[in-house]
Amino acid sequence: MGSIAPPQHPLGPGVVLPPKTEEKVEKKVDWRNLPCPVPFEEIQREALMSLKPELFEGLRFDFTKGLNQKFSLSHSVFMGSMEVPSQSSDTIKVPTAHYEFGANFLDPKLMLVGRVMTDGRLNARVKCDLTDNLTMKVNAQLTNEPHYSQGMFNFDYKGSDFRTQFQIGNNAFYGANYIQSVAPNLSLGSEVFWLGHQRKSGLGFAARYGTDKMVATGQVATTGVLAFSYVQKVSEKVSLASDFMYNHMTRDVTSSFGYDYMLRQCRLRGKIDSNGVVSSFLEERLNMGVNFILSAEIDHGKKDYKFGFGMTVGE
């Protein structure tokens, strides 16, 4: 009697048992523990970082020397040109140069920053944490020209899922804003202001939706301004940004597209807008505490260009 041959394809556990299916577990939203939103005035900070770098024309040199862990001094020299308003469409530039001296005091609960320039302007900033949730900010600018000095007091309160701010400034300016997280990735806000000397008031609304890969914002105000921005994080080093702005009072429409590229030793930012303006800004890290800066802007509509280079020394 012959023996029974085993099957050529034995049934193992992997064949007998059904394959495991990955079950997607939806995260439950804790509506009582939403994240704290960004401040109302920083609702477009990702787009502004990519689309509006600090462009300049001419030569700039900045030096910062730390005296201790909290106190430092800064020196800044600028030589370039300044645009003068004119009735014609041609751009008129006047050469200019100035030196700026600054002092900085940085503490976990107190920040003091002062700048004085050779043309007589004085800038001062104060940030003080009165409590863990309440912060006072003071910004002041004093000039020799009458009616150009400015001062502003801000009181910021940070809650668990909301932020609010109250502003008081010269020329009888009063303002307030409030932003609230309504979902883990969505926050809504509103602002109101009153300018007493000009008898003007305004009301605005804003929305921000942000994830780990993108940030979208929208703002509308009774002053006739409608603004949108979108930032897409392509990778850890590359971000793309775009914005759109419409002014109902002047009928101006502007849109722009830009990029932000982070390399190992440098950061490159650039943009192009609907007015035919192309700009680029490069920050190259030469050594520890030494950065080289290149700035370029071409306005095809006005047939104007701006080019600047500089260096920053110190952290």
C-alpha positions in Angstrom: 0.0 0.0 0.0 1.6 3.2 -1.1 2.1 6.2 1.2 0.0 9.3 0.7 2.2 12.1 -0.7 2.0 15.4 1.2 0.4 18.3 -0.6 2.7 20.4 -2.8 1.5 23.7 -1.2 0.9 23.1 2.5 -1.6 25.4 4.1 0.3 27.5 6.6 -1.1 29.9 9.2 -0.5 32.8 6.8 -2.9 31.2 4.3 -5.5 29.8 6.6 -5.9 33.0 8.7 -7.3 36.1 6.9 -4.8 38.9 6.4 -4.7 41.6 9.0 -6.3 44.8 8.0 -5.0 48.1 9.4 -7.8 49.8 11.2 -7.7 53.6 11.0 -8.4 55.0 14.4 -9.8 58.5 14.3 -8.5 60.8 16.9 -11.2 62.2 19.1 -11.1 66.0 19.4 -11.0 67.3 22.9 -13.0 70.5 22.4 -12.1 71.6 25.9 -8.4 71.4 25.3 -7.8 73.2 22.0 -4.3 74.7 21.2 -3.6 78.3 21.7 -3.6 80.2 18.4 -0.9 82.6 17.1 -1.3 86.3 17.9 -3.7 88.2 15.7 -1.0 90.4 14.2 1.1 87.4 13.3 -1.6 85.5 11.5 0.3 85.7 8.2 3.8 85.3 9.7 4.8 82.3 7.5 3.8 84.1 4.3 5.5 87.3 5.4 8.8 85.5 6.1 8.9 84.1 2.6 7.4 86.9 0.6 8.6 90.1 2.3 12.3 89.8 3.4 14.1 92.9 4.5 15.3 94.1 1.1 17.7 97.1 0.9 19.8 99.0 -1.6 23.5 99.8 -1.0 25.9 98.6 1.7 25.0 97.5 5.2 27.2 96.3 8.0 25.9 95.1 11.4 28.0 94.2 14.4 26.7 92.9 17.7 28.9 92.5 20.8 27.7 90.6 23.8 29.0 92.0 27.1 27.4 89.3 29.2 24.5 86.8 28.9 21.9 89.6 29.1 23.4 92.8 27.8 24.8 93.5 24.3 25.7 96.5 22.1 25.2 96.8 18.4 26.6 99.0 15.6 25.1 99.4 12.2 26.4 101.3 9.1 24.3 101.9 6.0 25.3 103.6 2.7 22.9 103.6 -0.1 20.1 105.6 -1.7 16.7 106.8 -0.7 13.7 107.2 -3.0 12.2 110.7 -3.0 8.5 111.1 -3.9 7.9 112.9 -7.2 4.9 113.8 -9.4 6.3 112.1 -12.4 6.5 108.3 -12.9 10.3 108.3 -12.8 12.0 107.2 -9.7 14.2 109.8 -8.0 17.0 108.5 -5.7 19.1 110.6 -3.3 22.3 109.1 -1.8 22.2 108.7 1.9 24.2 107.2 4.8 23.8 106.9 8.5 25.2 105.1 11.5 23.0 103.4 14.2 24.0 102.6 17.8 22.0 100.1 19.8 21.8 98.6 23.2 19.9 95.4 24.1 18.9 93.8 27.4 17.4 90.4 27.2 15.9 88.6 30.2 13.3 85.8 30.3 10.7 88.3 31.5 12.0 91.6 30.3 13.4 92.8 27.0 14.8 96.3 26.4 15.9 97.4 22.9 17.1 100.9 22.0 18.4 102.4 18.8 19.7 105.9 18.1 20.7 107.2 14.6 22.8 110.0 13.3 19.8 111.7 11.8 18.3 112.2 15.2 15.8 109.3 15.3 15.4 107.3 18.4 13.7 103.9 18.6 12.8 102.0 21.7 11.0 98.7 22.4 10.1 97.3 25.8 8.5 93.8 26.4 7.6 92.9 30.0 5.8 89.8 31.2 3.6 91.1 34.0 2.3 87.6 34.7 2.5 84.2 33.1 -0.4 85.2 30.8 -0.2 89.0 30.6 2.5 90.9 28.6 3.0 94.6 28.1 4.8 95.9 25.0 5.9 99.5 24.4 7.1 100.8 21.0 8.3 104.4 20.6 9.9 106.4 17.8 11.1 110.0 18.4 12.2 112.3 15.5 13.2 115.9 15.0 10.4 116.4 12.6 7.1 117.6 14.1 4.1 115.2 14.1 6.3 112.2 13.1 7.0 110.9 16.6 5.0 107.8 17.5 4.2 105.7 20.6 2.2 102.6 21.2 1.3 100.5 24.3 0.1 96.9 23.8 -1.3 94.6 26.5 -1.5 91.0 25.4 -3.3 88.3 27.3 -2.8 84.6 26.4 -5.4 82.1 27.4 -5.5 78.3 27.0 -7.2 78.5 23.6 -7.4 82.2 22.8 -5.4 85.5 22.7 -6.6 89.0 23.1 -4.8 92.4 22.7 -5.6 96.0 23.6 -3.7 98.9 22.0 -3.3 102.6 23.0 -1.3 105.0 20.8 -0.7 108.6 20.1 -3.2 110.6 17.9 -5.9 109.1 20.1 -5.5 105.6 18.6 -7.3 102.7 20.3 -7.5 99.2 19.1 -8.4 95.7 20.2 -8.3 92.2 18.7 -9.3 88.7 19.7 -8.5 85.3 18.2 -10.0 82.0 19.2 -9.3 78.4 18.3 -12.5 76.7 17.2 -10.9 73.5 16.0 -7.5 71.9 16.3 -6.3 73.5 13.1 -8.7 76.4 12.7 -8.8 79.7 14.5 -11.0 82.8 13.9 -10.4 86.3 15.0 -11.6 89.9 14.8 -10.2 93.4 15.4 -11.5 96.9 15.8 -9.7 100.3 15.9 -10.5 104.0 16.4 -8.3 106.8 15.2 -9.6 109.9 17.0 -7.7 112.6 15.3 -8.8 111.5 11.9 -12.2 110.4 13.0 -11.8 107.0 11.4 -12.8 103.5 12.6 -12.5 100.0 11.3 -13.6 96.5 11.9 -11.9 93.4 10.5 -12.2 89.6 10.6 -9.6 86.9 10.0 -9.4 83.1 9.7 -6.3 80.8 9.8 -6.1 77.1 9.0 -2.8 75.4 9.6 -1.3 71.9 9.6 2.2 70.6 9.6 2.3 70.9 5.8 0.4 74.1 5.0 -1.0 77.3 6.4 -3.9 79.3 4.8 -5.2 82.6 6.0 -7.9 85.1 5.0 -8.7 88.6 6.2 -11.4 91.2 5.4 -11.9 94.7 6.8 -14.3 97.5 6.5 -11.5 99.7 5.2 -11.9 97.8 1.9 -9.0 95.5 2.2 -9.3 91.8 1.3 -6.2 89.6 1.7 -5.5 85.9 1.4 -2.2 83.9 1.8 -1.2 80.3 1.4 2.1 78.6 2.4 2.9 75.0 1.4 5.8 73.2 3.1 7.2 71.0 0.3 9.9 69.5 2.5 11.9 70.3 5.6 13.9 72.8 3.6 11.6 74.1 0.9 8.4 76.2 1.3 6.3 77.8 -1.3 4.1 80.8 -0.6 1.5 83.0 -2.4 -0.7 85.9 -1.4 -3.5 88.0 -2.9 -4.6 91.5 -1.8 -7.5 93.6 -3.1 -8.1 97.2 -2.0 -11.7 98.3 -2.7 -11.0 102.0 -2.1 -8.1 102.3 -4.6 -9.1 99.4 -6.9 -5.6 97.9 -6.6 -5.1 94.2 -7.0 -1.8 92.6 -6.2 -0.8 88.9 -6.1 2.7 87.4 -5.6 4.3 84.0 -5.5 7.5 83.2 -3.6 9.8 80.5 -2.2 11.9 79.9 0.9 14.8 77.5 0.5 16.9 76.5 3.5 20.3 75.0 2.8 22.9 73.8 5.2 24.9 77.1 5.2 22.4 79.6 3.6 18.8 80.6 3.2 17.4 81.8 -0.2 14.1 83.6 -0.5 12.6 85.1 -3.6 9.3 86.2 -5.1 7.6 87.6 -8.2 4.4 89.7 -8.1 1.7 90.8 -10.6 3.2 94.3 -10.9 6.3 92.9 -12.5 8.6 93.1 -9.5 11.1 90.3 -9.0 13.2 90.1 -5.8 15.6 87.8 -4.2 17.3 87.7 -0.8 20.3 85.5 0.2 21.8 84.9 3.7 25.0 83.0 3.6 26.6 81.7 6.8 30.3 82.1 6.4 31.3 81.2 9.9 30.0 81.0 13.4 28.3 84.4 13.9 29.3 85.8 10.5 26.7 86.1 7.7 26.9 87.5 4.2 23.8 89.1 2.7 22.7 89.8 -0.9 19.6 91.7 -1.8 18.2 92.3 -5.3 15.0 93.7 -6.7 14.0 94.6 -10.3 10.8 96.5 -11.0 10.0 96.0 -14.7 7.1 98.4 -14.7 9.1 101.4 -13.3 12.3 100.2 -15.0 14.1 100.5 -11.6 16.4 98.1 -9.8 17.8 97.8 -6.3 20.9 95.9 -5.3 22.5 95.6 -1.9 25.1 93.6 -0.1 26.1 93.4 3.5 27.5 91.5 6.4 26.4 90.8 10.0 28.9 89.9 12.7 27.7 88.6 16.1 24.7 86.7 17.2 
